[in-house]
Amino acid sequence: KVLMPGRMKIPKIAAITVLVLSSFAANNVAPSRTELEAMYDKAFKEFDAGNFAEALKDLDAIDARQPDLAESQNLRGVILMREGIYDKAEGALNEALRIDPKFWNAQFNLAEIPFLQKDWPGARNRFQQLLSNNVTELQGEAAQLIQYKILLTYLLEGKENMVDSILAKFDLSPDTP
């Protein structure tokens, strides 16, 4: 009679493998809308508290389960902008726009990158493009904010002669930026 000690281990190994694979599969199931919102809220709270590394981990968890979420990519871009990692921020914001080409926040944040880099002509170009591409959709405060950013690029570049024409475009209401 020959004992085969390895034979008993096979079912145990198979059971462990099934458990590992099933937990892996469970983690790869698309989360519910409520679960996604809770995950995003957690990431946003970490961002808002200045815990950027933790917020990025939270966004990684979202992306692992729902990689095509424009809001997640936009927040990632904003965090990277705050950290001064502009090339990766631009990549994340472009990904957000690939997912949702009409996502206005990502468009604005993408225009903001050269502004933060003090590239006034580059920022002005992006803001003007944003304004012209979305002229029918942008009204009120959003359009005024972009015009204000354009005005700032001229002032910061020392081109005060352009200021009067831009100021004329503002609705001089109390809530004007």
N, C-alpha and C positions, 0 to 999 in steps of 0.2 A: 504494500500500500504506500503510495507516494503522496506526501502532503504538498499542496500547492498554496503556499501562504499568499502569493500575489493575487490569487483568484478572489478572495474576499475583499480585497482593496479596490478592485475594479468598480463594483457598484458604489462604493463610497466616493471614489474619484468622480464617477459619472454624476452622482447626486450633487456633489460640490460644484462641478462644472455647470450643471443645470441651474443651480442657485445663482452662481456668478453671472451666467448669461442672462437669466431672467431679471436680475437686478440691473444689469447693464441695459437691457431692453426697456425696462420700466423708466430708467432715466432718460431714454431717448424718445419716449412717447411725447408728442406735442402737448404742452401744458394747456390747461383750460384758460379762458380769457381772464377769469378771476385770479387764477394762480399767476398768470403773466403780469397782471396789474400789481399784485402784491410784490412780486419779484422786482418789478420796475420801481415801485414806490420805495422799496428798501434801498435800491441803488441810488435813487434820487435823494433820499434822506442822507445817505453817506456822502454824496456829492455836496449837498447843501451844508453839511457839517464840516466840509473840507477834508474828509477822509477819502481822498482820491483813489488810493490803492485798493481800499475796501470796495469802493463803488465800482472800480474796474473789474474786480473779482465777481461782484454781483452781476455785472453786465456779461462777463464771460459765461456765467451760469445760464443766463437768459439765452445767449447766442448758441450755447451747446444744445439747447432744447428747441429754440425757435430762431434760427439764423437769419430769417428774412424780416426782422422787425426794424423798421426805419427809426422809430423812436429810440431804440437801444443804440443804434449806430450814431444818431445825432447826439445823444448824451455822452457817448464815448468821445466823439469829436470835441465837444465842449470841454470835457475833462482834460483831454490832451492839449487843447488850446490853453487852458489855465496853467498847465504844467510847462507850457512853452515848447511842446513837441509838435510843431506845426505841420510837418510833413505827414505824420501819422494821423493828425487831426483831419487834415485835408482828405486823406484816404478814407477815414471813417465817414466823413460828411458826404463824400462822393458815393460811398456805398449806400448811405441813407437815401440819397437822391436816385440811385440806380433802382432801389426797391420802390420808392415813391417819388417820382419826378416832380410832383407838385407840392412836396413837403416844404412849406415856406420857411419854417424855422431853420432847416438844414441849409436852404439857399442863403438866408441871411447870415448864418454862422460861417458859411464858406466865404462870403464876401468880407466878413469881419477879420479873417486871418491876415491878409496883407495890412489891414489897419493896425492890428496889434503888432505887426512887424515894422511899423512906421514906414511902410511902402505906400506913400500917399497916392501917387498916380495909379498904382495897382489896385489899391482899395477903391479909389474913385471909379476906376473902370468897372470893377465888379459891382459896386453899388449902382452905377448908372445902368449897367446891363440888367441887374435885378429889377430896377425901376421900369425899364423899357420892356422887358419880357413879361412883366406881370401888371402892366398898366391898368388893365380892366379889372383885375382881381384885387389890386391894392388900392385901398381907399383910406381916407382919414389919417389916423395916427400912424399906420404902417408906412404909408407913402411919405408922410412928414418926417418920420424917423430916418428914412433912407436919404431924403433931401438934406436933413440935418447932418448926417454922416458925410455926405458929399461936401457940404459947406465946411465942415471941420477939416476935410482933407485939403481944401484950398487954403484955409487959414494956417494950418500946420505946415503947409509947404511954402507959406509966405506969398501967396497969390491973392492978396486982399481985393484986387480989382475985380475978381469974380464973385465976391460976396454979395454985392447989391442985386445982381440978377437972380441969385438963388433966394435971397431974402424976399424978393417980390413974389416968389412962388408960395411962400408960407401963408396959410390962413392964420392971421394973427389973433387966434382965439387964446383964451387963458391956458388951455392945455397943450399948446404948441411946445415942442421940446426946445 
